[in-house]
Amino acid sequence: MLAYLALGQNSLYNLLTISLISVYNFPMTKPLALVTGGAHRLGKAFALSLARMGYSIALHYRGSVMEAEKTVKEIRALGVDSFEIRADLTVPEKIDFLFSLVDEFKSPLKVLVNSAAIMPVGSPRELGIRDWDSALDLNLRAPFLLAQEAAKRMTDGGLIVNITDIGAQKSWSRYPSYTVSKAALESLTKLLARALAPDIRVNAIAPGLVLQSEVVTKEKWDKLVDRLPLKRAATLEEITSALEFLIKNEYITGQTIVVDGGYSLI
């Protein structure tokens, strides 16, 4: 217990999570999917999509406590086992702790979706080192460490999906650390796909405009959408269907599936 308590103020909450998982003693009939950043937005959509496909869900979050609890309730309402796990993925030791909780599930880990990300704002002339490091730590280093740990557990094969962004192909000068981290994540996807084959497949999904960000005004959002060849933002179902496709088609690895309404054409 001392080892758990040494990991910070969230440890008591996670110890309670361990107890609950043990009490439920989930059967091994359903495979397990771990979704990072799964409390809301795209992460939530991926978690619900996987639940509908019959996966038990280990739902990671960092600060969105109420949203995570709500999402887990929605998943359980589908008749699927799920527990939320709180962890700061920018701290490598917390990733180890996250997987110690994942190991409490009685289901084999088959899918990892790296969806957690941050998008600091600032021009290359002004962006501070803290915002640079925070984006690279969460958006790039964490998926690498998570993939390492997931691979140890996917002894009978599995799928890792990194959520990148159409911005990885753009020069978004307002979001330098985010853009660089997502471009590097696509490169990491190819590297991991080759290194972990043939048992584990690694792919990426690069969404375009889906959900308006809090750092983008409605006026700016509407202008961006209007520039798209398809003249509309994507639905959540159109993004999650890419994940379903990657799960069903087992002959794809090292690829980035772009779902952007033609954004990459402009």
N, C-alpha and C positions, 0 to 999 in steps of 0.2 A: 504493500500500500504506500510506503514511503516513496517508492519510485514514481507512482502515479501523482502523489501530492506535489512532488518536486517539479512537475511539469506546468504548474500555474493554477490560476484561479478557476479555470474551467474543469479541473480534474475531478472534483466532487460530482459535478453533473455527469461526467463521462463514466465515473465509477457506478453511478446509479444506472446508466445505460447498460453497462456490462451486466449488472445484476438482473435487469429486466430481460436482456437477451438470453441469459442463462435460464431464467425462470420459464420463459416461453419454450425453450428447447426446440427450436425450429427443426422440422424434418429436412432430410437432404434431397427431397424430391424436386425442388426448384433451384435452378442456378442463381447465383448472386451477381448483381451489378452494383458497382460503386460509382456514384455520380458526385463529382465535386462541384461546389457552388450550386447545389440542387434545391435551395430553398425557394428561389423565385426566378422569374424571367426564363431564359432559354434552358438553364439547368433544370428547373422544375418541369418544363415541357419534356425534356429528355427522360427524366425520372418517371414521369407518368406514362410516357410511351413505352418504356422498358417494362413497367409494371403491367401494362395491358398485354405485353408479349409473354407474360408469365414469369418474369424475373423477380426474385426477392430484391429489395432495394436497401443498400446502405447509403443514406443520404447525408453527404457532408455539407456543412455550412460553417461560417465564421461568426458573423454578428447578427444575422437575421433570425433571432430566436423564434418569434411568433410565426414568421413565414414558414420556417422549417417545420414547426409543430403542425401547422395547417396542412402543409404539403404531405407530411407523413399520414395524417388522418385521411386525406384524399386517396392516398395510395392504399391504405388499409381498407378503405371502403370498396376498393376493387377486388378485395379478397386476397391481397398480397401482403406478405410479411415485410415490414419496414421499420427501421429505427434511424433517428437523426444522430449524427456524430459531429461534435463541435471541435474544430482545430484550426490553428493558424498555420497555413501551409508554407508561409515564408520562413518558418522555423523548422529545420530538418528534423529535429527531435520530435516535433509534433506529428510529423508524417509517420515516424516509427510508432508513435502512440496511436495514431489513427488506425494503422493496420493491426495493432494489438486488439483493437475493438472489432475490426472486421473479422479477425480470426475467431471471435466468439460466435459468429454466425455458424450454423451447422450446414450451410450450403457452400458448394465450391464456387470460388470467384471465377467468373467467365467473361465479364465485361467491365472495363474501366472507361469512364467518360471524363476527360479532363476539361471541365467547363468553367471552373473558377478563374476569374480574371479581373484586373482593374485597368482603368484607362485614364491615367493622369493627363492633365491638360497643361500645355506650356510649349512655347516655341523652342527650337534648338538653341537659340541665344539665351533663353531665360530658364529653361528647365533645370531644377536643382538635382543634386546627386541623390537625394532621398527619393524623389519621384522616379528617377531613372532606375535605381536599385529595386524599389518596391515593385515596379512593373516586371522587371527581368526575374526577380525572385519568385513571384507568383505565377506569371504567365509562361515562363520558360523553365526555370530550375525545378519548380515544384512538379510539373508534368514529367520531367526526366526522373526525379526521385520516386514519384508515384509509379511510374512504369517499371522501374527497377524492382520495387517491392511487389507490384502486381505479378510480374513475371515469375517471381519465386513461388507464387501460389497457383499460377495457371499451369500446373503440371500436366494437365490433360488438354491443353490448348486454351485459347481465349482470344479476345479482341480488345485492343486499346484504340480509343478514338479521341483525338485531340481536336478541340474546337478552336479553330483559328479565326480568320476574318478576311473578307475581301480586301481589307486594308493592308494585308500582307503583300499585296501586289501593287499597292499605291504608294505615293509619297505624301502622306498626311503630315504636313509640317506642324500642325497644331497638336499632334499626339506622337512625338518621336519615340518615346520609350515603348509605347503600346505597339506602334507599327513595327518597330524593330523586333520586339519580342514575338509577335505573331509570325513574321517572316522567318525568324529563326526556328519557331515551333514547327513550321512546315518542313524545314530542313531536317529537324530532329525526327520528325515522323518518318522520313525516308530512311534515315540512319537506323532507327530502331526496327523498322520493318525488315531490313536486311539482316540485322543482328539477331533478331528473335525468331526469324523464320526457321523451320516451317510450322512450328506448333502454334506460335502466337502471331496474329496479324495486327498490323498497326496502320491506321488510316487517319485522315483528318477531314473535317467538314468546315468549309469556309462560307458562312452566311453573309448575305449582303444586308440590306435594310430590312429589319424585322420589327424590332421594338424601339421606340424612340428613347434615346439615352437622356439622362437628366442633365448632361452637359451640352445638349443640343436643343435649341429653342424650337418651338413648333413651326415658326416661320422658316427657319433653316431646314428643318426636317421636310416640310412640304416641298421646298425647292429641290432638295435632294431626290425625293421620290418622283417629282415631276420630270427630272432629267433621265430617269431610267427608261430604257426601251419599252419595258412592260408597264410603265406608268403606275405602279403600285408597290407597296411593301409586301414582303412575303407573309404568309400565315405561319403560325407555329407548326401546323401540321405539315406544311411544305418543307420545313427544316427537319422536323423529326423523321419524316419519311426517308430522308437520306441515311439516318442511323439505322432504320429498319432494313433498308437496302443493303447496307454494309454487313449487317448481321446475317441476312439470308444468303448473300452471295459470298461464298467462302473462297472465291478465287481472286479476290482483290486485296492487295496489300501495298503499302507505300504510296498511296494515292490521296490527293486532296479533292474532295467532291465540292465543287463550287455551286452554291445555290443563291444566286444574286440578282435574278431578274434582269440580267444583262449589264449590271454595274461595271463588270470588267471590260466592257466594250467601249466605255466612254472615258 
